[in-house]
Every structure is written in structure tokens, then in C-alpha cells.
Amino acid sequence: MRVIGGTGFVVLALGAAAAAHVSERGATQTGSLDGLYSLVKRRIPSHSDSFHFDLVPDDGALDTFTLSDVDSYGQGNAHINIQCSLVSACARGTLLNTVVSTSGGLVLGSIDDLPDKLPSIGAPVTHSSLVKYRYFFNTVTFSYTTTFYTFQDWELLLDWMALRGVNLPLAWVGYEYILVQVFREAGLSDSNIYNFFSGPPFQAFNRFGNIQGSWGGELSIQWVEDQFELQKQLIPRMVELGMTPVMPSFTGFVPPALSELHPNAAIIVGGQWENFPSAYTNVSFLEPFDPLFSTLQKSFISKQAAAYGNVSHIYTLDQYNENNPSSNNASYLQSISSNTFASLRAADPDAVWMMQGWMFFSSQAFWTTDLVQAYLGGVPGNDSLIILDLYSEAQPQWERLDAYYGKNWIWCQLHDYGGNMGFEGNLVNITEAPLNALAAARSSMVGMGLTPEGLEGNEIVYDILLDQAWSSTPIDQTSYISSWVSRRYNVDNLPQAAVDAWQLLASTVYNNQNPSAQATVKSILELAPALTGLVNRTGHHPTLLFYDTNTTIVPALQMLINATQESQELRTIPEFQYDLVDVTRQLLANRFIDIYENLVHVYNSSSTDVTAVELAARPLLGLIQDLDRLLSMNSHFLLSNWLDAARSWSHGNETYAAYLEYTARNQITLWGPTGQINDYASKQWSGLVGGYYPARWQAFVKYLVESKQNSSYDAATVAKMMLSIGEEWDNRNAGGSGGTTGDPLEIVRALAADYTGLSGSPAE
């Protein structure tokens, strides 16, 4: 991948991270730079000695770095001196707005294509973070994106985070291994324990206490052990990159058999979640005021510290995610939180509790201001608790809850429900709202963060927020986009058309001001076919388009096509190839709405015959085929990535591989044994678009034709048919297949002509 620094000189996106060699002045300071040196060697090996580095801790609460030309004590081939207060500032230590582009779900590659000699900086440049914490991850990101990550995958993502100054990441991997040891110590059998755990892509929701058990087969001991070994690699890497990992803790959710071993324990059965059958929900919860809770908490945290070291005092703990407490009594809720916190402090005297504030929005009818105040009030002191205001950009709860009554909290951008791939964001909001919140609640807002459910594109949204965390004034969008595009497409004489395309997208597609339609936009082609209810949806399956495709996506795509005519080199840039496919993908996804609505209109017309329905359906099925062909042109849009990654953990055991593949397929389709959260985690991946979705839409069209003949359309019959197709597809044991073929520019031009009336000159 490629990076060029802004405002007149080139600087590595690694910035101070490239300053690998500690000077004599800095050697006496606390903190190690070894991890940053390794980061440079991974990403920019030819410039590993191009920077001189000083780690000079100060008494300030915020990270600071200064870039300057190397002075007289510089050694070797160093060109630039970076002085910073903390390792996290070293990783961030770049000129403001310098970003690494990573196309395709934040995948970072080598950026080792900078000039042999870096230009001088001139006058020293100093920047400080606005907030103490730059947070990253949603608990469910560990299900929707990183489930099957290897250490190599994680290495890329952690480097991406470090370069953008993230210093507070969630660290859920390997949680079940520690919990197994705790539950065994409490007397539970392995059968009791493993029957409680959920499948790999669903573990986040088991950790939340939403579900229990694993449909399709029991979770493997091998999986638990493998994830533990992975976490033993991840925690040291986070630490050496200057990050404080937010560690798991005992939440209180327990296997049902614990109540048999401890019949006098205060164990209650939680509510049903998302219409799952009782075998898979109604999770048992050990009340924190029961002495057994503190015993298990001490056991968990001590075993975790023994495994990974005393690397953090911040612990994630969520008790009521989309499940309400058993009582709305204020004293009861205060008892829950006070005893929960007491258990953490008994295990770690310096413990800080972090919770996701999603429940205060999703269950707002329950969590009145009085009850929230009572619950938070159970935790003594304001610095003992950190609340992630999870949906700040659209539904900021800090405003309703008086900045959480003084408790520390982080302004967060929620994004990408279920890992959906539609374009969505509000760049103006991202650059202004956090500053307004900081001014209004300076005493308690301690961070800015990203809490995406999945990481599938929309990288501009993530980049600009993490950059805003280092600017005391709102980032100017026009200049930012220009520099962002020039870094993303690192070519000589970048065509203005490429910049104009992104300026247009930024001011329209990434200017969603509808709070009821934020976080993601799903294409209706990914939803189970029906005659009604697909278009203009909001909520958890939002399909409402907030922009006009003809004045946004269409001209932006044409600009990108035009740019290829001006620059042959541009066509070879991986980021550009990705974006070209991605923008065309969005065009086809939007055009599907028009074709679908025409089909519905034709079907509902009293004068329509069967032939007319068949003719109206042809372009719909044709578009799906075209979209799959387009997606197959880029490696970031392949179903095989997900399925092969799942199977790669099987150690050659075909039965285990089939189980892993089933769970991977089920998550992106039925999401549950019988479609409980059907299509929530849908994707536009070649193989899924060309295999699963056509089967449903073809069956739907066939049913429309048949029902037109006998006037007997029945929505329940259609739903049952779709469930059957989903169950059959989930139980395939085919693994991934196919790779990228052909020239993406060629097919993009053809599809642009077919779906917009646009055409470009033939490739030269």
C-alpha cells in the first residue's frame, strides 16, 4: 500500500514508528521502542534507518509528538527526528492527516515505495491528541470480522490501528479458554461448559449473555485452545505498539448446570433474545451480590493475568446488552453495579470497568434517566468507569444522560451493522460532533473511538474520525479529501477526476443526516425476497437510500473511469482497483431497487399476464449475475476468503472443517438455526451473490409466476421456501472456490454503459 505525507513533504505513515533507534538521550526514558522498530521493518524495510527517535515522557495527560529534521547527534542515514511522549504517540507521529490507505476491509500491506531520500521538514511540527483514549472495536467485531483471523491477519490490523494512534483496543480473543478453567474450578464438567459456549462466529453474543449453545454441533476444545494460543501472541503485540488492551472479565453469565452445583446461589434465568428457542437463549445470570460472583471474578482475573501478564487494569464487562434487568428497582440496579465493581477491585485494586452504552439506547424505555443514574451511581468515583457512548454520531446518549453524570465516557462512531457493505457515513458530523461534545462535557469525555460491528469498506469514515482526534478544530473536508485521495492513489500527476469523484462522494453519499438510517445501508438483493417490506427500511436491516444515485454514484463512477484514461499507472494501484469495483458494486446494488419495484408493479397490475412477470424478472436476475462477475474481479470481494479462513483452523480434520464452514455460512445467511436474524450479516461477496441470492430470487420469481396463474400469493409460503433454501446452502460442505480473473476496468466500463448509459473509451 502507498502513502504520501501532506503539506509539502513526504513522511511515512508510520511516522515516529519508523524512528527505531533510541538515542542516548531517550534510552533512559521509560518505555520500549522495539515494537515500533519491528513495525517499520514489517512495513517499510528500506527506510528502517531513516528516522531518529526520542521517547521523552512528560507529565501531560495527552499524547504528543514533534517532527523535526535530525540534529547533530543523529546517526546513520536518519533524515527525520521524532520526539514523543508515549509509544502510542510514536506510532501516530505523523503530520496531521497523513493516512495509510488499506483498501478492502482495512487490509494493510507494505508501504515501502517512498523516495530514497526524504525531504526535510523545516520548522518543527508538534501535535497533541485531544483526548486520552483513541478506542477501537465493538464486542461484535470479533464475530462479524475477526472470527477466523490468523496472527498474520491480526498483525495487519493492529499495525493499521497503531498508525492511526489507537491506544485502547478491545482484546476478546481467547476468552473462553480462561473461562473454562474458572468453570472447571467451580465444579462444572467439560460437557456442561462446552454445551454452554456458542459457535465461533457467534461467540460475541454468548459473551453478552444473549445466546448459549451451538447449533450445528458443539464448540471444539481445539478451537478454544487455538484462540488462547493466538491471544498469547496478540497481547504482547498490542503492548509493544503502545496500546492498553481492554481485557475481558467474568460477566456473570454461566452454564445452567451451575445452579445445580450451587442451589443456594442467586442465579436467575435471563430473557429470550431475538426469538431464539429456549435451548439457545434465556441465559443463566449469577447475580453480582452473590459471594460466588466475586469468587469467580477473582479466579478469572488471576488466571488471565497469569496467562498474559499484568498488562492492563481496564476490563470490559456488559451485563444487559439487549436484555433488560430482572427488576427496575433503583436500589436493585445500584446493588448490581456496586457489587460488580467490587468484584473487579477485589481481583485488581486498580481495576477500571468499561461498558458499552448500547443498552441505554436500544432499551431506552427501560433505562430511564433515574435508573441509569442509579446503576452508574453504584460505581464509586468518576475514573472507575468508562462508558462507550456507542452510537454517538446518531443517537448520543451522553446528552440525554447529562454526560453520564460525571463518569468517564468515550464518543464513539457505530458503523457497519453485521459487516454490511453499503456506502454510509456523515463526515461533517464525525468532525464536528466530538468537538462539541468535548466542549460541553470536557470533564468526563475522555476519548474518541470507533465501534464498528464489522470492517467492510467505508474506510474514509474511520480515517477521518481517528485523524479528528488530533485536531482541535473540525477538519476541513475539501482539503482533507484531496490529500486523502492523493495518498490513496500514489501516482505521479494524479488525475483531477479521481479527486473530484471522492469530493462528490464525500459531500453526498458520506453526508447522511438521517439519524434513523445511519450505521449502514443494506441492498435489498441481500434480503429474503418478498412482495413488500424490502424498500426504505430503517432499523437493523436498513435499506433506505438517503441520496440520489443518478447525481452521486453515477457521476462519481464516470469520473473514476475518466481518470484511467489520463493515467495508465492509476489502473495498477490496488486501492484504485478496489474503489472502482466498490463504486460499481454500489451502483448495481442501487439499481436493483428500481428493477425490483418494477417487477412488483408489473405483478400487482390486474392486466398483467404471466409472460409480463417473467420479462420484468429477467433484468433482476441478470443484474445479480453481473454483480457477481464484477465482485469476482477483486480479491477483497470473495466468499472464499471467509469460508477458507474458517476451514483453515481445522488442523486437517474434515469433520471439524465442515462444522466451522457451517457456522461461517450460517452467520452470513440465516444467523440462527432457523433464521432468527436472517440476512443481518449479509455480504456482497462473489460466490454469495452468485450462489445463494440467485437461488432465492429465482425461486421467488417462479413462485410469482405460479401465483399469478392461480391468484394465490402467500407470504408465509414464500418465507418457508426461503428458509429451506438457506438451510440447504448452509449445510453445503464445499469450501471456498474461485479466484479473480479478467480486467476489472473492462467490466466496470461495460456495466457503467449497461446501468447508467455511460461509456468510456476502449482500454488502450
N, C-alpha and C positions, 0 to 999 in steps of 0.2 A: 504494500500500500504506500501511498505517497503523501508527503507533507511539505508545505512551504510556509514559512512563518510570514507574519504580516508586517506592514508598515516599513518596508524598505530593506529588511534583511532577512536572511534565511535562518531559521532556528529549528532545531529538532523538536518534534512534538514531545519527545521525552524531556526536552529542556534540561533541567538540572539533573534529571536522572542520568543523563549521559556523562555528568561530571563524576566519573567513577573513582578518581584518585583523591583520597583525603589528604589535604595539605598538613604540614606540621602544625599550623595554627588551629586547624579543625580537628586534629587527631585526639586532642584532649577533651573534646566535647562528647557528651553522651550520645548514643545512637550509632547504629552501624549503617554504612552505605553499601555494604556488599551486595544486598539485594538489588539496589539500583544499578550497580555496575553490571550485574547479571542481566538486568533488563536491557541495558544498552547493547550488550553482546548479543542478546537474542534478536533485537530489532534493528540495530544499526552497527553491525560489526566493524565496518570500515571507519566509523567515527567514534570508536570506543575511547580514543585518547584525545578527542578534540575539545574536551571541556575540562575545566578545573573546578573543583567543588569544595565549598566550605559549609559545614554544618555548624551553625552558630546559634544555639538555643537562646531564647530570650524569655522575659517574664510575661510577654504578651499572650493573650488567650487565643489569638488568631494566627493562622499560618501566614508567613511572609517569605517572599523570595526576592532577590535582587540579581539582575543580569547586568554584567559589565564585561568589558574587554579584559583579558588576562593581564595581570600586572607583572612586576619584575620577578616575583617568586614563582611564576608559572613554570612548569617543566614540560619536557617532551614537545608534542605537537599541539598542545592545548591552544584553543583560539578564544574561548569564552569562559568567563568566571561566573559561577552561580553560587550565591550565598543564600542560605535559607535557614529557617528556624526549626523546622521539623522535617522528617523524612517525607511526609506527605506533601509538603511544600516543594521538596526537591523534585518529586515526580511531576507535580503540576508546573514546576518552574519554567514556564514558557511565557513569551509575550502574550498579553491578553488576546483572546480569540484565536490562538493557534490551536488547531484541532487536527487529530488524526482521523481520516475517513476510513471506514471499515466495511463497507457495503455488505448486505446480506445478513442481517441479524447480528450486527456488531462483531464481525469476524475480522480480527486484526492480523495482518501479515507483516512481512518485512517492509520497512520504510527506508531501506538503505540505498537511496538513489539521490542523495544530496550532493552539492558541489564538493569537489576535493578540498577546496578552501572556503571556509565560511566567512562571509562579510563581517566587518566589525560592527559592534552595537552602537558605539558612540557614547553619549551620555548614559550613565547607569539608569536602569529601569527597575522600579520596585512596585510590587503588588502584594496586597494582603487580602485574605479571604474575608468575606463579610460576616461569616458565621463559623462557629467552632466545628460543626459537623457538615460533611457532604455525604449524605446517606445513599445507599443503593440496595435494591431488591425489595420485592414483595415476597411473603412466605410462599405464595403460589407460583412464583417464578421458578421455584425448584421442582415444580411439577410440569409447567407448560413449556419450559425451555431447557433447563439444565438436567432433567431427569437422567439422561443417558450419557452425559458428558464424561469424557475421559479426562485425565490430568492435562493432556495436551490442549483439549478444548478449554478447560478452566484457565490454563496458563494464558491463553489468548485473551480471554475475557477479563481476567484480573489485570493484565497489562493495560488493556483498554481503560479500565476503571482508574488505575493508578495515574495514567497520563492525563486524565481529566480531573485529578485531585480528589477522587473519592477516598475518604478515610474512615468510613463507618459502614462496612458491608455486613449483611446478614450471613450467618455461617451454619446452615442447617444440615449439611451433608454428614452422614454417619450417625445421626441422632438415635436411630433405632438400636444400634449396637450398644450404646451406653444404657439405654432403657431396658434392653434385655437383661443386662447384668443387675440392674436395680430390681426388676421384677422377679428374677430368679432368687435374689437375696430375700425378697419378701415372701418367698414360698411358692410362687407360681411355676407351673411346668412349662416347658417349651411349647407344648401343644396349646396351652392356654394363651401364651404370649403371641405365637405366630398366627393363631386364628384371629387375633385382635388386629394385627397390622394389615394395612391395605397395600395394593399393588404399587409398583414403583411410580407410575405416572399420577398416582392419586394420594401419595403419602402426605402431601401438604394438608389435605383435608382430614386425614387421620390425626395429624398433629394438632389441627384446630379443634378436634372433637366433633367434627361433622359426620364422619363415617367410621365404620370399623369393618374389618374383614376384607377379603379379596375375592371378588367374583372372577371366575376363570381359573382358579387354583390358588393355593396358599403361597404367601410370600416365602421365598427361598432363604434359608440360612446363609447360603452363598452370597446372595445379594447384600444382606446386612453386613457380612464380613468384608466384602469388596468395598462397600461405601465407607466403612470405617478406615480401611487402608487408604482410600482416596482422601479422606478428611485429614489424615496424618500428613499428607503432602500439602494440602491446601492451607491449613492454619499457619504453618511456618512461612509459606509464600505470602500470605496476607500481611503478616507481621513484618517481614523484611521489606515489603513495599510501603511501609509506614501506615498501615491500616490497623484499626482496632476492630477485630471481629466481634460481632454481636452473637454471643453463644446461646445455644438452647438451654432450657431448664426443664424441670418437671412441672408440667402444666396442671396435673390433676386428673387427666383422662386415663382411665385404667381398664384392663380387661374385666369382663363381667365376673369372672371366677374370683376376683379379689374379694368380693363381698361374701363369698362362701368361706374363704380363709379367715376373713375378719368380719364376722357377722355383726359386731357392735360398731363397726366403723361407719361414719356418716357418709355413705355413698348413695348418691341419687342417680336416677336414670334421666338423661337429657332428652330433649325433644327430637322430633323427626325432622330430617333435613332434606329438602328438595324431593319429597315424595319417595325417598328410598324405602324399601321394605325394612321392617324392624331388625332383621338379621344383619343389615348393613348400616344401621343408624341407631338412634336412641342410645348414644354412648354413655357409659357409666362415668360419673364425675365424683371424685373424692373431695369433699368439702375442705377448704384450706384450714378451717378451725379445728379439724380433727388432728390429734397428735401424729397420726400416721402420715399425714401430708408432709409435715416438717421432716420426719424421718426419711421419707423417700426423696425429698428435696436435697437433704444433706448427702444422701447416698449418691444421687445423680451428679451433683456438682463436684463432689470429691473424686468420683471416678472419672469424670470428664477432665478435671484438672490433672489427674494422674496420667491420662492418655495424651493430652495435648500441651500441658504446662499451664501456668497461671498467666494466660495471655490477655485476659480481659475481665473486667468487672461488670460489663453490661450484658444483660440476659433478656432474651425475647420470651415473652410469656403472654399468651392470649387465651382467655377462658370463655369468651362469649361471642365468638365470630359467627354471626348469622344463627345463633342460638341464644335465646334470652335466658336470664337467670330464672331460677325457680320461684323467686319472690321479688316483688317490687317494694319491699320494705327497706327504707333508707338505712336503718341500723344493720340489717342483714347484709346489704351490699358493702357497707363500710367494714363489717367484720370480714367479709370475703377478701377485700383488698388489703386490709391491715395484716391479716394472718398470712396472706400470700407473700407480702413483702417481708414479714418477719421470718418466714421460712428461708427466703433468699439471704437475708442478713445473717441468719444463724449459720448458713453454709458458707457465706462470704461476707465478712463485716463491711466490705466496701461495695457491696452489690448495688447496681442501678437497674431498675426494672424498665424494660422497653415494651410498649404495647402498640399494636396497630389500632388506630382510632376509627376503623371502618364501621364498627358496631354502632358508634354514635350517629352515623349517617344512615346505615342500612336498617337499623332498628330504632329510628328516631322517635317513633310513637312510644316505645318503652323508655328509652333513655331521655327522660325529661331533664331539664337543667338541674332540678333539685336532686334527682337520682345520680346524675353524673357527678355533681359536686360531692355527694355523699361517698360515692365509690372512689373518686380520686382523693378525697379527704382522708381516706384510710391509710394513705401513704404519707408518712411524716416528711416534711421538708420538700422544697421545690426541686432540688437537684437529685432526688432519689428516684425520679420517674421521668422517662422520656416518652412522649406520645407522638406517634406518627400521624399527622393530620393527612390521612391517606389520599384524599380527593380534593386537595386544596384549590386546584385550578377551576373546579366547577361547583363543588359543594363544601366550601370551607367551614368546618365545624368550630374552628377557633373563634370565629366571630360570634356564633350562637352561644358558645360556652365561655365567654369572657376570657379568651386566651388561656383556656384550661385552668382558670382560677390560680394562675401563677406557676403551675407546673411547667417544666421544660417541654417544649414540643418542636417538631420539625415540619416545615412547609413542604408538602410532597406533591408530585405530579403523578397521578394514576394514569395508566395507559395500557392499551392493547389487551382488552378482555380476552382471556383464553388463548392469547397468542394470535389473534386475528390480524389480518394483513392490510386492511384498508387504510388509505391516507387519512390522517386526522391529527389535529393539534391547534393550538391557539398561541402563536409566538408572542403576540402582544401581551397576552395575559401572563405568560411564563416570565417575561422580562419586567413586568410592572408589579404584578400582584405580590410576589415575595418581598419586594422592597417596601411596598405599602404595609404589608403585614409586619415587617421588621420595625418600621417606624411606629406602628401602632402598639406593638407588643414587644418592644426591644428587650424587656427584662426577662421574658420567658421563651421567645423564639430563639432556638439555639442551632438551627440547621436548615439546610435546603436539601431535598432529596428526590430521587426517582424511585417510584414504586410500581413499575410496570408488571402486569400479570405475565406477559411474555415479551420476548425480544425478537420482533419480526418487522424489520424496516423502520420507517419514520425516524431515522437517526438524527435528523435535524432537530427534532423535538428534544432529544436527550442532550445533544451537544450544547444547544443554546442555554438550557437551564443550568448545566454544570459550569458553563462559562459565566453566566449571570452571577453565580455565587462568588465571583471575584471582581465584580464591578458595582460600585456604589450608586451608579446611575443606570437607568434602563439602556440596554444595548441598542444601538441604532440598527434597525432591522436591515435597511437597504445596504449599508456598508458591510454589515456582518455577512449577509448572503453573498455579496460579491467576493469577499475574501474566503468564505467557506467553499464556494464553488471553485475558486482558483486553486485551493489546496486539494479539494477532492479530485479535480481533473488536472493533474500536474503536467501540463503540456506547454510548450512554447507557443506564444501567440494564441492563447485560448480564445475561441470564437465568442463574440459578444452574445450570440444567440443562446449559447449554453447558460450564460449568466442570466439572461432575460427569462429563460424558461423557469429557473428557480425563483427569480424575483416574482414572477406571476404566481407560481405555486405558493410561495410564502405569504403573499398578500390575499390569497383566496382560499385555497384548499387547506392551508395551515392558518386559517383565521376563523376557526369555528367558535362562534359566540353563543351557541345554543347550549345551555347547561344541561338540558335533558338529553342531548345527543352527543355527549363527549366521551372520551376514552378510546373509542374505536368506531369504525363503520364496517359492518359485515355485508358482503354481497349476498343477495337473495339466492344466487345459484347454489350457495353452500347450505341453504336451509331445506328441510324436508318439503317437497312440493305440496302445494295446496292452492285452492282457488282464491282464498282470502287470507289476510293477515301477514303477508310477507313484506309488503312495501311500507316505507315510512314508519318503521317500528323504532321505539326507543327502549331503554332498559337494558337487560342483559344480552339481547340479541339485536342490537341497534342496526337498522338498515337505512335510516333517514339520511339522505344526502343534503348537505347544507350549502352546496354550491352548484352552479350551473356547469355541467360537463362541457358544453359547447364553447363556453368562454374561459375555461380554465384548463382542463386536461387536454382538450383538442389542440389549442394553440401551443401549449407547452410542449406537447409531443412533436408538433411540427418544428418548433424551434430546435429541439434536440436533433431531429433528423437533419435540419438545415446545417447545424453545427458540424455534422460529419462531412458535409460537402466542403467545408472550409478547412478542416483539419483531418488528414489521414491518421495522424498519431492518436487523435482523440478516440478513434474506433478501437484502439488496443488497450485503453485504460479500463481495468476491471471494474472500477466504480462506475464509470460511464456505461459500460455494458450492462451492469446490474440496473442502473437507473432507467436505461432505455427500455429494458424488459418490464421493469416495475411500473413505469408510467403507462405503458401499453396495456399491461395487466389491469390497471385501474380503469382504463378506457373501456375495455371489453366487459369488465365487471359491471360498470355503469350502464353500458348499452344493453346488457341482459335485462335490465328493468323494463326498458321500452319494449323489447320483444316479448317479454312475459306479459306485460299489460295488454299488448295487442292480442296475444293468444287468449287471455281471459275474456277480452271484449268480444272476440270472434265466437268463442264458446258460448257466451251468455246471450248472444244475439239470437232471437227467435227464428230468424230467417236463415241461419247458418246450417249448412249440411256437414256431414262427416268429412267430406273432401276439403272443405274450407278449414276445418280444425287441423287436419293433417298438414295442409300447406302453411298455416300460421305457426305450426310447431317446428317446421324444418329449420328456419334460421336460428331458433333457440338451441336446438341440438347441434347445429353447425357451429355456433359460437363456442359452445363448450369444447368441441373438438379443436377449434382454432386456439382457444386459450391454453389447452393442454400442450399443444405443439409449441406455442410461444414459451411457456414455462420450461419446457424441456431444453431450451436453448441456454439456460444458465444454471450452474450447479447449485446455486442457493435456493432454487425453487423445486427441489426434487423430493418426493415422498421417500425415496430410497434412503436418503440421509437419515431420516427418523427411524425407519424400520431397521436398517443395517446397524445403526447405533444401538438400538435395543438388543438386537441379537448378538452384538459383539461382547456382551457381558456373560454369555452362556458357557464359556470355557469349553466349547465344543459339544456340550450336552444338548442334543436336538430337542428333547422334551422340554428342557428349561428354555431353550431358544424360542420354541413355539409359544410358551407361556408369556415370555417377555414381548414377543411380537403381538400377541393377542392384546395385552394391556396397552401397547403403543397404538394399535389400530382402534381400540375401543375408546380411548381418550379423545381422539380427533373426530369420532363419529357419534356413537350412541352415548358416550360418557355415562356409563352405568349398565347394569345387567340387562335392563330393558328400556334403555333410552331415557333415563331420568333427567339428564341435562343434555338432551340430543342436540348436536351441532354447536355446542357452546365453544368448543376448542377447534372449530373447523379451520381449514387452511386452504390456500390456493397453491397447491403443490402439484406438479406434473406427476401423474400416477393416481392421485386422489381425484383431481379434476377429470382425468381421462378414464378413470376406472369406476370410482364409487358414485360420483354425481351423475354421470350419464345413465347409469343403471336405474337410478331413482327417477330421473326426468323422463326417460324412455317409458318406464312403467306408468308414470303419471299420464303421459300423452296417450298411451294405449288405453288407459282407463277412461280418459276424457272421450276418446272416440267411441268406446263401447257404451259409456253412459249417455252419450249424445244420441245413440241409436235407440236406447230404451228409457231415456229420461230418468235415470236412477242414480245420480251422483250422491255418494255418501261419504262424508269427510272421515268418519270412523274407519271405513273400509280402506281409504287411502292411507291413513295413519298406520293401520295394521300392516299394510303392504310395505310401507317404508321401513317399519321395524324389522320385518322379515329380511329385507334386503340388507339392512345394517347388520343383523346378526350373522347372515351368511358371509358378508365381507369381512367382518371382524374375525371370524374363525378360519379364514384362509391362512395357510402357512407357507407363503410364497417368498417372504423376504423382500428386499428391495430389488428393483430391476431398472435397467435403462441408464443412459448417461446423456451428456449433452452432445448434440450433433448440429451441424449446419451453421450458417451465418445469422446471428440474431438481428443484425441490421437489415438483412434481406427480408426476413419475415415481418419485422416491425414495419417496414415500408409497405409491404403488401397488406398488412392488417390495417394500417393507417388509411390506405386507399379504400379498403372494404368498409370500414366502420366510421370513417369521418369524411370521406370524399377527398382526403388529402393524398398527395403523391409526391414522392421525392425523385430526384434524378437517379438514374441507374447507378449502381456502385461502380466506381471507376477501377 
